[in-house]
Amino acid sequence: MKYSFKRGLMLILALFFTVFACDQAGEKSDEEFSIDFEKYTLDNGLEVVLHKDSSDPMVAVSVLYHVGSNREKPGKTGFAHFFEHMLFQNSENVGAGNFIKTMNDLGGSFNGGTWTDGTVYFETVPSDALEKVLWMESDRMGFFINTVSEWGLENEKQVVKNEKRQGVDNRPYGHKEYVQLTNLYPEGHPYSWDVIGSLEDLENATIADVKEFYEKWYGVNNATLVIAGDIDEAQAKAYVEKYFGELEPRAEVETISAMPAVLESSKLLYHEDKFANLPDLHMIWPTVERFHPDMWALDLLGQILTDGKNSPLYKVVVEEKKLAPRVSTYNSSNEIAGTFNLSARAFDGVNLNDLKAAFMEAFEKFENDGVSESDLNRLKIGLETNLYNGASSVFNKAFQMADYNTFIGDPGYFKEDLANSMKLTEADIMRVYNKYIKGQNFLATSFVPVGQKELVLEGSEKASVVEEAIVQGAESNLDQYEKDVKFEKTASKIDRSEAPPLNGELSFTPPSIAKDELANGMQVYHIYQDELPMAQFSIRIKGGMFLDDPAKVGTSALLDNMLMEGTANRTPSELEEAIGQLGANVNVFTSREYLTISGNSLAKNYEKVLALVKEVIMEPRWDAAEFERIKSSALNSIQQSDANPNAIASRVFNEVLYGKDHIFANPVSGNAASVANITLDDLKAYYESNFSPSIASFHFVGALDKEAVVSSLDMFSDWEAKSVDFPKYEIKTRDEGSRIYFVDYPEAKQSVLNIGRVSMEGDNKDYAAATMANYRLGAGSGSILFRKLRLEKGYTYGAYSNYGRQLNGTTFTAASSVRSNVTKESVKLFKEILDNYGNEFSEEDMEATKASILRSNTQSYETLGSLVGILQNISTYNLPLDYVQKDEATLKSMDVNEAKRLIGEYMNPDELIYVVVGDGKTQLNRLNNLGLGKPIVVNKDKQKLTIDK
């Protein structure tokens, strides 16, 4: 079946209305935007979808297998996710480790994902690499299983364990999903375990189990293949037939019927969480499976209840009773069951019974007030913008078509999907509320800090939580297994032993960048991009935290929230409504060195959205009540971060690197003491002193020409320039006679490692070249750090290094989170790699770096957001308009000696500081004698870094 849609969009918005694009003069035109795609099926059952988009230099491939954790057996949980990992290891013709290596060499991005209902693998590469990607995907679909070895099995078990420790065991509230699933669904229900599964089941997995799973679920006839982007359809079809056509189908996979949860009575459970600092209440009601007729109304109900300042739950919980900084509701409909979720992380000491009572009061308010027509229309208008935003990358297109094809049988289901939301009425929303929520049984989980059981819901029972004990030396020694196991190759009708060459010359012309300047000094940067009828823009004002009063760090962070709380002529709710009715998104974000106001809308609404942004910047409301709410919310977030090992590591690392008197020794959000002292007058003083067009830049990408954009900025003509004073800070890296610092986090399942130094200023001419010299070390999954710490040793889920660009002290950082009982081994391996990287950097490394970076640069131009990012880099760091091309020229001329100079100067291993956050009882003493001195112990509970002598 072929659906004929026009010009490069996945998401069909010409549904019941004509979508108007803007021509270069800014006038509306009546051209409909839509998409061409073709679906067909190979003789072996593989379903294929092709979408051509010549405007994009990339091609995306998605392979979605209809198998998720809901197809597993009790006692063998976690296999779908584990198998997703295994398929990146090896296959008969691609070879061990070569999938990851080749994808990085191609300059591509790739990953995989598993959820309850499916497993997807996806790649985005320059279009000349399509055949090579299909060769690799077909190899792991049909020529994988013979390569599985005991070494590979045991190594990947450690990687998955690390993922669970990092995402569950070592994270506040990490066990919440496990408690919910095991109590919402009966034992044996396909949703009664989480996707990552039981570590005991994983540990017991055998090669026979892996083979059984592969044979049952990874058949060509249980998959959808989508190719989207700059393709020749006939050639793509030939490639698909060549590489996938000979794969034999497996037994038909049985369909799975809906199995909604049924609660005979409400269930209340609690858990005292050793990593949590605040009480958390989460309530769940069983609803419906995906694509059930009521799903769309439930989805919108989730938005109606909490989206916006006029929503009932925000009004009662946040504004009136001030029990929590925010509240969330959403419907989650999956293949065989669904849930409606209501949750809030309360302020310190709040009794969750009071929070639940507030939830019920908000429900009563909703029942009395009903659904307003304006709120429903606002949400529907937002769907239009969101769908267009989703169409901006070929990856999004490919994944969405694969998902629709797998679960509804129609890759073009966007049309009906959106239509089902657009036709909803206020009565539909109230009907599903009354049917599924009001008066219905629910599951409630109360997660509270250890020792605060008095805060849990009355009648709650203690939840069962499985926590893994970390025992030194408990993991299998991989050396006992043979790594390179010989196997018999599977016969093929074609020669698969050699990778196919790249097809044609990779060529891409970057979009033209225009620059202008307003009379008040604001710089203007513009890229015309009319593939979508969209406008994306930002105003960046230099300063950010760097201009905070050192005694009141967090002022700029509070200001970024305050700016969105109304204007002189609009209340906070009126501003929110005005933005929403335009289907726009407006956000304010503060970093260390700048504050950015960003906007996104249909191009036809751009000037109206910009007018609202002008009000935000030039006419702040300074609402005292909103300030107190924002301040309380900020303190709540700080309290949560104080329990996060990664946040603790970052805080200590920055203070050690910059010195305690440097502004960057603090988080952008500030700390509890500094934020407690900030007043509304402090925000006003910051604004009056530091908001000036003379240090601001405007960036625009979208379907309006430069003249129209510059003309629109006339509304800022009365923004007067002023002189802004920038302080000077001296960087004083702490020197205590040792280079390793340790923060004790009792019973941590993972140790967080941060390693680095302040390397240069952000405008250093060597910056781009230094990032290139780092590429092989730690820039992604093809790097040395990733390969040695994850792929070879199984110590971690990931290990990386990078430069964090800042005008006032750019850092070089290498980092990872490793399992606790290999903390010493991981630090030692990091040190060995970093000590030897410069000496061992080779011609092969240089050539691989050049090829990968040059090819990957095409992705920098793919989306509106990435293009705005280029413009922001230019304005922030005073770069030439063609800096990307100049950086490419630098890379092309770089040789090994130059790379070694950069490594030695900016990554000098003798000047690197090591910070470790982990379990002191078991790991601290093991870190002696690593050539870094005796570990200096840091007290994590202090607002400022203190060293325990």
N, C-alpha and C positions, 0 to 999 in steps of 0.2 A: 504494500500500500504506500502511496506517495502523497504526502501533504505538501501542497505548493504554497509556500509563504515566501515573501521577498526579503532581501537585504539583511543578513547578519544578525538577527535577533532570535534568541531562544524563546523568549517569553512573548506570547502573542497577546498584545494589548489591543489589537483591532478586533475587539470581541463584540460588543454591542455598540461601539462608538468608533469614530475615526480618531486616531492619534495624530495630532498635528506636530510636525517637526518645525524647526525654525530655519529659514534660509539665511544666507550670509548677511543680509541686511537686517535680520532680526524679525522679519515678518513671518507670519504663519503660512505654511504650505499644507496642502491636503494629501501629501504622499503618505500612504500607509506603510508602516514598518512591519515586516514579518520575516518568516524564515523558511528556507527550503530544507527538507530532509527526506531521506528515503529509507524505508525499512524493508529488509528482505531476510530470508532464512536459507542457510546452506542446507545441503542434503542431510548433513549429520545433525541438524537441529540447532546449530548456533544462530542466534538472532543477531542481525547486524543492522546498525543505524548509521547513516552517513549524513553529515551536514557540512556544506561548503561555505566558508567565510573568507573570501579573498582579501578582506581588509585587515586581517590579522596575520602577522608573520609566523604564528605558532600553529601547531597542531596538537590536539589533546586526544588521548586514547583512554577510555575507561572500559574495564572489564569487570562486570558485576556478576558474581555467583550467587544464586539464590540459596544461600546457606549462612545462617547466623547462629548465635548461641541457642536459638529456639529449636534447632535440629539436633542438639546434643542429647546424650543419655545421662541420667543420674549416675554419678560415679565416674563419669568421663566428661566433666564440665570444663569449659575453657578451651576446648579443642579448636573451635572455629577461629578464635583469636590467635591461638598458638600456631595454627596452620598458616594464617596470614603471615606471621613472622617467618616461618620455615621457607615459604616460597621466594623469599629474597636471598636465600643462602646459595642455592646451587640449582643447576639443571644440566642435562646431559651435554648439550652443545654450547651453551653460553659459558658454563664453567663456574667453579666455586668463586664467589665474591665478585664475579664479573658483571652481574646485573647492575649492582650499585656503582661499580667503577665506570662502566660504560655510560650509564645515565649521567654521571657527573662529567665525564669527558665530553658528552654531547651538549653540555650546557643546559641540561633539562632539569625540571623539577619532577618529583615523583613521591609516591607514598602508597599506603594501603590503609584500609579501615574496616573494622568489624563492628557490627552492632547486633541487636537481638535478631534481626531478620535477614541480614545479608553481609557479604564481604566484597569489598571493591578494591581494585588496583587501578592506579591512574598515573599517567605520565603527560607532561607537557614539554614539547621539544620544538626547536626550529623545524620548519616543514620538510627540510631535506632529509630528516632522520626518521620519517614515518616507517619505511620498510624495516629499518633496523629494530625499531621498537616492536613492530608486529612479530618479527623473528624471535625476539626475546620473550614476548608474552605467550606466543604459541609454544615455545620451548618449555615454559614452566606449566602450561596447561596440559601438554601431552607427553613431555619427556623429563619429568621431574622425579618421580617416585624412586627410581633406581639409584638416585644419588644420595638418598637419606642414609646417614651413618649415625652410629652411637655418639661420636664426637659432636656432630652437628645437633643432634637431639638434645644432649646434655648441655651444650653451650647455650642453645636458644632457651632452654628452661630457665637458666640464670638470668637471661635478658628479660624474659617475661616476669620473673619474680621481681626484678628491679623495677619494672614498670608498675607493678602492683604496690610495692613498698613506697615508691615515689608518689603515686596518685591516690593511694588509699591509706596504707599503714602509717605513713609519716606526715599525714596532712590532717589538719583540724576538720572534723566532721566527715572524714574519709570513709567511715564505716556505715554511713547513713543509708546508702543505697542497698547494701547487703541486708540491713535490718528490715528495710521496707519490703524488698522483694520476697524474702523468706517468710514474711508474715502476711503479705497481701495475697499471695498465691499458695494453693495447697502443695504439699510435697509432691514432686514429680511433674508439676506444671512446667512447660517450657520457659516460662519467665520467672521461675522461682529461684534462679541463680543469676548472678551478675555475669556480664560478658567475659570478664577476665577469669571467672571461674574459681574453683578451689585449688589452692596451691598443693594440697595433698593429691588431688586428682592429677594435676600437672606432673607432680614428682613421680607418680606411678605410671605415666604414659610410656608406652613401648613403641618400637618401630612398627610392630604389627598393628597397633592402634592407629598410628599415623597412616599406614597403607590402607587400612580399612576406611578411614575417613576420606582419604583422597579418592579412592575408587568409587565411593558412594556419591560424593557431593561435587567433585571437581570435573565432572564430565562436560564436554563441549555443549551438550544439549541442556545443561543447567546454567547457561551463561548468556549474558548479553554483551556484545562488543559495540561500542560507539566510537566513531572517529569524527572529530569536528575540527574545523579550521581551514587553513590554506591547502586544500587538497585538489587533486584531479580525481573525480569520482571513479572514472573507468580504471585508472591506475590503482586506486585504493581497493576496488573490488578484486582486481587481479592479485594484489598482495594478500588480501584476505583468503581468497581461494587457494593460493599457493601455500600459505603457511598454516591455515586452519582447516582447509578442505579435507585433508586426509585423516584427521583425527576421528577416531571411532567413537560413536555415541555410547554412553553407558545406559544402565537400566533407567527407565523413567522414574523421576523423583515424585513421590506421592505428594499430593496437595495437603496443606495443613488448614484445618478449619478454625474458625473463631472460637476462642476459649476465654471469654471475659471473666474477670475476677468476680467472685461473689463473697460478700462479707455477711455472715449471719448476724453479726453484732459488731459494734465498733470495737477496735483494738487500740489500746494505748500502751506504748512502750517507751522506755527511757534508757539512756546510756550516759555514764559519766566519762567524758572524753578528756584524756590526759593532755591532748594538744589544743584543746579549745579554751578560749578566754571568755566567751559570751554564750548565753543561752539561745538555743535555736529550736523553733517549733515548725514542723512540717506536717500538713494534713493532706490525705489522699483519698479521693473517691473513685471507685471503679467507673469507667465509662465504656467507650466503644472502640472497636478495631478501626484501622485505617480504611478510609473510603466508605465507611458506614454513612448513611444519609445524615446522621446527626453530627458527624465529625466537624463540619465547617462551622456550625453554630457554636459548638463547644469551643472551638479555636477562638472565635471572636468573643465569646463570653470571657475567656481568659484575659483578653485585652481590655474589655470593657471594665472589669472589676478593679484593675490596678493601673491602667495606662492613663496617666495624666493626673493633674492636681485636683480635678473634679471627680475622679473615680471614688467610689464609696470606700474602698479599703484604704486608699491614701488619706482621704479626709478623716476617717475615724482613727486609724492606727498611727499614722505619721503626724498629721496636723493637729488633731484635737487631743488625743491621749498621749502622744509623744512616747510611745512604747518601743519604737524601732525606727531606724533611719529610712527604711524602704520595705516594701512588701511585694511579693511576686505571686502571680497566678498564671497557670498555663495548662492547656490540654495537651496530652501526649498520646496520640493514637498510633499504635504499631500494628503489625500484620495480624495478630490474633487477639489482642486486647488493648485497652487504653486506660489512662488514668487522668484525673483532674487534680492538679496540685496547687496548694496554697501554702506559702512559707514566709517566714520572716526571721531574721537574726536580730534578737532584741538588744536593747541597751543593757549595760552591765547591771546585774542584780534584779532585772525585771522578772517577776513571777509569770511563768508561761500560762498559768490559769487566767491571769489578767489579759494576756495577749489573746488567748482563745476567746475570751468574752468579748474582746474588741472585734475579733473576726466575726462573731455572731451578730454583734451590733451593726457592723457594716453590711452584712447580708440582709438584715432587716431594713436598713436604709435603702439598699438596692431594690428590695421587694416593694417598698413604698414609692420610690422615685421612678423605678423602671429604667428603660434604656432611652436616652435622648436621641432624637433623630440626628442632631449635629454631631454627637459622638460617633454614632454608627457611620455617618458619611465621612467623617475625618479618618476613621480607620480604613474605610474602603479606598479613599483617595490615596492613602499611604501605601496601599497594596500596589498601585500603579507604579509609583516611584521605586518601590522595593523590587518589583519585577524587572524594571529596566536596569537597575543597578546589578541585578543578578545576571544580566545578559552581557556584561562588559568583558567577560573572559571566556575563552573557549573551554577552559576547564569546567566552569559552572555549567555551561551548555551541555557538555558531554556527560557530566555526572547526572544532571537532572533528567536527561533523556533516558539514560540507562536505568535510573531509579523508576521512572514512570513505566518504562517497558517491562521491567521485572515484576512490578507489583500491581499494575493495572492493565498491562498488555498493550499500552498505547504510548509511544514516546512523544506524541503530540498532545498529551493530556493536559498541558498547561491551560489550554483554552477552557476546558470544562472545569478544571480545578478552580481557576479564578472565577468563572461564572457562578459556581456554587457558593462562593463567598459574596459576590456582588449582588446576588438576588435575595440575600437574607433580610428579614424584617426584624423590627423590635420584638414582635410576637415570637419569632423563631428563637431568639436569644432567651427570652423568659421561659419558653417551653422547655428547653433543655436544662435550664437552671432548676426548674421545678421537678423535672424528671430524674435528674442524676445527682443533684447536690442537696437541695432543700430537704431536710428531714431524713436523709439517707445515712446509712452506716459508713463509717470512715476509719481509716488507719491514721494514727497520730504518733509521731516520734518526737520525743523531747531529748535533745542532746545538750548537756550542760557541763560546765567545767567540773573537774574532780572536786568533791566536797560540797557541791551545791545542789544536792538531790532535792532540797526543799523547794526548788524552783520548778520541778517537773509537774506535768498535768496530774491532777488527783486521779488515783486509780490506775496509774501506769505501772506496768510490770517491767522488771529488769530484762533488757534485751540480751540475747546471746550474740556475742561477737567473737569471731575467730581472728586471733592475732598470732602471727608467726614469731616464734622465738628465734632470735639471732644468736647462733652458737658459733664460736670461732672454729673454723675448719670444717663446718658441717657440710658444705657443698662438695660435690664430686670433684675429684682432681681430674681435669681434662687430659692430663698427660697419660692417663691410663688407657685412653682410647686412641685408636689410629685415626688420624685426621684425614688423610688422603686415601680413601677406600676405593679400590678398583671395582668397576661395575660393567655389566654387559650393556652395550648401547641398544636402544630400541631401533628397529628398522624403520626407514623413512623412504618415501618415493622421491624425495629431493635431497640434495646435499645440504645438510644443515650445519656442517662442521665449521664453515667459515661465515663470519658475520657479513651481511650484505653491505656494499659500500653506500655512502651518502649519495643521494640522488640529486644531481644538479648543483648549481652554485647557490650558496646562501646569500641572498641580497635583500637589503631592507633600507629604505630611505627614512631616516628619523623625521618626525614632524618639525615644521619650522617653528622656532621660538621668537616671539616679538617682545620688545621691551619698550616701556615708556615711563614717564615720570609726571606726577601731578604737580600743580603749582605749590602745594604744601609740602612737597618732598617725598610723598609716598611713591615707592617704586611699583611699577605694574609689569607683570609678566603674563604672556598669553600664548596658548596653543589652540588652534582651531581643530576640532575633532567632531565630525558630524555623523559618525556611524550610528550614534544614538541621539535622540532628541533631548539630550541632558546637558546640565551645567553643573560643574563641580568647581568650587572656589575656596580660597582661604585668605585670611588676613593674618599675617604673622608679625607680632610686635616683639622686638628684641628686649631681653631683660629676664623675665621669668623669675625663678628663685634667686638668681644671681643678684637681683636688686632688693631682695628681702632684707629687712633689718635683722642682723645676726641674732638678736635677742628674741625675734618673733618670726622665726622660720616657719613657713606654712602660710604666710600672708597671701602670696600670689596664688597658691593652691586654693585657698578659700575664695579669693577673688574670682577665679575661673568659674566656680559654681555660682557665685553671687550674681555674675553678669547675666545669667539665664533666668534670674528670679524677677522678671518684670522690667519694665522701663518706666520712664517718667509718666508716660501716658497709658501704660498697660499694666494691669496686675499680672502676677506670675501666671495665673490660669489664662488670662486673655492673651498673653504672649504665646503660650503653649498652643492655644487654640488657633491663633492666627497662622503659626507655622504649620500646624497639622492640617488645616484646611487647604493649604497649598501643596500638600503631599511632600513636604520638604523635611530635611534633616539639618539642624543647626547644632553645633557642638563647640564647646570651649575647652581647651586643654592647655595646661601649664607644664613646662619641663624646666630643666635647670637653667636654660639660657633664653627661653622665649615663651610667649603665650600665643596660641593659635586659635582663631575663630574660623571654623570651617562650615561650609554650606553645600548642600546637594539638593537638586530639584530638577524637574522638567525645565527645559530651556525656556519654554513659554512663560514660566512663573519666576524666572530668575530675578527680574528687577524688583518684583514684590518681595521676594525673599531677601534680596540685598537691602531693601529699605528697612526690613526688620532687623537685619544685622547692624545697620547703621544706628538704629535706636539702641541696640544692645551696647554698642561701643561708646556712643556719644551721649546717651541719655539714661544712665543706670538709675535704678529705682531706689536702691539703698534701703530696702525694707528691713526694719529691725527684727521683726518676728522671723522672717526667712533667714536672716543672718544667724540667729540663735539655733535654728533647726540645722542649718548647714554646719555650724561649728560642732554641734552635738554629733552629727553624722561623721564628721572628720575624726573626732576623738574616738568614736566607735570603730572606725576603720583602722586607726592607729593601734587600738587595743587588739584588734584581730591580727594585724601584721606582727605584733610582738610575739605571737605564738607560732609564726611561720618560720621554719628553719631557713628558707631561702631569703626571706626579708631580713632575718637576723644576720645572715652571712653578708648580705649586701651592705647593711648598715655598718658593721664592723670593718669590712673591707674598705669602704670609702673613707672612714675616719683614719684608718692606718695609712692609706695611700696619700690623702691630702693634708693630713694634720688636723688636730682638733679645732683650730681657729679658722680653718677654711670653710666657706659657706657650703661647699660640696661634701663636707663631712656629715651633713645632715640629709635625711630623705627630703624629697620635694614637699611631701605632706607635712613636714615638721615632726616634732615629737609631742607627747602629751603635755609636757610642761610649757613648751613654746606656744602651742596652739591655745592652751587655756588662757594665756595672757593677751591674745589678740582681740582687739575690739573692732567694731564697725568703723570707727574713726581711723584705725590703722589701714583698713582697706581703702577708705576714701583718700588718705594721704598717699598711699602707693599709687592709686589711680591718677591723682592730680600731678604727681611728680614724674611718672614714668610712661604715661600713655601719650604718645606723640606720633604723628604721621612721618616725622623725620626719621624714625627708626622702625617704620612699618613697611611691609611689602604686600601687594595684592597679587594673587595667583589665580588664573582662570584657565580651565580646560573645558571645552564643550562646543555646542553648535551655535555659537555667536561669534561674529568676526571681531577683530581687535577694535575697530572704530565704535561698534556698538557697546563693547565692554567699557572702553575708556569713557565714552559718553555717559554711561550709567554711573560712573564714579563721580560725576559732578555733584551728587548728593553729599559727598564728603568735603566739598570745597570750604565749608566753614569749620572744619577740624583744623585748628591752628597748631603750627609746629612750636615746639619748645625745646630747650636744651635739657638733655637727660644725662645725669652724672653716673658713670659706671665705676664702681669701686675697684680696687686692686687687692688681690689676695696672693699671699706667698704660699706656694706648695711646699709643705714640710713633711715629707714621708717619715713616719715614726721609725726611729732607729733605737732599738733596745738591745742590740747585740745578738739578735736572733731574727730569723726571717719567717718563722712559722708561728701563727697565732691559733689558739684552740678555744672554742666556745662550747661549754658543756651543755648538751641538750639531753637530759636523762632519758634513757630507753629509746632513743632515736633508732629507727630501723634502717635509715640511710644516713650517710654523712655527706654534707654539702661542702664542696671544694671550690674556692675562688682563688685564683692565682693571677698576679699581674703587677703592673706598675703604671705610673703616669708617664707616658712616652713622649708626648709632643704637644704643641698647640694645634688647634684645629685648622688653622690656615697654613700649616707647614706644607711646603711644596712637595714634600715626600709622602704626604698622607696617602694619596691614591696608590702609589707604588708600594708602600708598606702594607696596605691591605692586600695587594696582589701577592706579596711575599708571604703573607700569612695563609693564603688560600689552601695550600697543600697541608698545612699544619692542622687547621681546625675549622675550615669553612664548609661545613656540611658533612653528609654521610660518606663522602668519598675521601675524607681527610685521614691523616695519620692517627690523630687522637681517637676518632670514632672507630677506625678499624682496629686499633690495638686494644682499647679499653672495652669496647662493646663486642665487636665481631670475633676477636681472637680470645679475649679473656672472660667476657661475660660479666664484667664488674659493674656495668652501668647500662642504663637505657640510652644514654647519649653523652658525648663529650665534644666540646667545641672551643674555639677561640676566635676573638674578633677585636677590632678597634672600635671604641665608642667615641665617635667624633664630637668634640666640644671645642669651642674657641678657647676656653680657659682650662686646658688640661685634658687632652685626649688620653684615654686609658687603653692599654693592651690588656686583655683579660682572657684567661683560659679557665673553663669551669665544667663541673659535672656534679652529679649526685650519685654516689656509689653505695653499694650495700655495706652495712656497718662493719661486717667482719673482714672486709678487704680494704679498710681505710688506709692502713699503712702501705699495703701493696699498690694501691692506686696512687697515693702521693709519690711513692718511689718511682712508679712507671711514668707519671707526669713529669717528674724531674728528669728522668733519663731522656725522655723525648725532647723536652725543652732544651736540655743541655746540649743535645747532639743535633738538633734540627739544622742549625746554621752550617755546621761542618758537613752534614750529609746531604744538603740540598744539591740536587743533581740536574744535569741537562734534561733528563727525562721529566723531572718535576717542573722545570721551567716550561717545557713545551706543553705539558699537560695543563698547566696553569693558563697559559696563553689560549689554548684551544677552548678550554671550558669557559673562561670568563668572556672571551670575545663572542662565543656562541650564546651564552646566557644573557648577554646584554639586550637581546631582542625582546626579552620579557619585560624589560624596564619600560617599554612603550605600549604595553598591551592594554592596560585599563586606565580609566580616567584618574583613579587614585594614584597609580604609579607615575603618571605624567605630572600630576600636581606635586608629587614628591620630588621630581626632578627640578621643577621650578622653585620649590622651597629650598632645596640644596643650593641652588644658584644664589638666591637672595640671602640666605643665612650665612653662607661661607664666602660670599663675594667671588663666586666662580664665573668663568666665562660662559656664555650661552651654549657653546659647544663643548662643555667640559667632558661630557661622556666620550665624545670622539677624541678629544685630546688625551684622556686617560687611556683610551684604546691605543693611541699612538705611543704613549709611554710604555705600555705593556709590550707592544710589538718590538720595541727597541731594547727592552730589558734583557740582560744576560745574567748568567749564574753569579758572576762576581758582584754585580749590582744587587742581586737578591740577597747574597750573603752579607753585603754591607748593611742593608736595611734590617736584616734579622739581627745582626750584631748590635746595631745602634738602637733599635727601638724595641727589641724583644730580648735584650741582654739577660741571659739566664741568671747571672750573678746579682742582678738587681730586682729579681722578682720576689714579691711577698706572697706567702701562702696563708690562707685563712681556712680553717676547718671547723665546721659545726657538726658535732656528733656526740655520741654517748661517752662521756668522760670516764666512767667506771671501767669500761672494757677497752677503750681505744687510746686514751691519752698517753699512757706510758709506752705504747707500742710505737709512738711517733718520735722517740728519741733516736739518735744515731742515723739520721737520714742525710746528714750533711747540711742541715738547715738550722742547727742550734737546738737548744732545749725549747720545746713549745712554751709560748707565753700564754697563760690562761686568762681569758677575758670573761668578765661577768656580763652575761646577756641581759640581766634584769635592770641594768642602769640606763638612764636616759642618755648618758654620754659614756663613752668607752672607759672602763676602769680595768686595771691589770691587777690580778690577784698575785701578790708577792709570796 
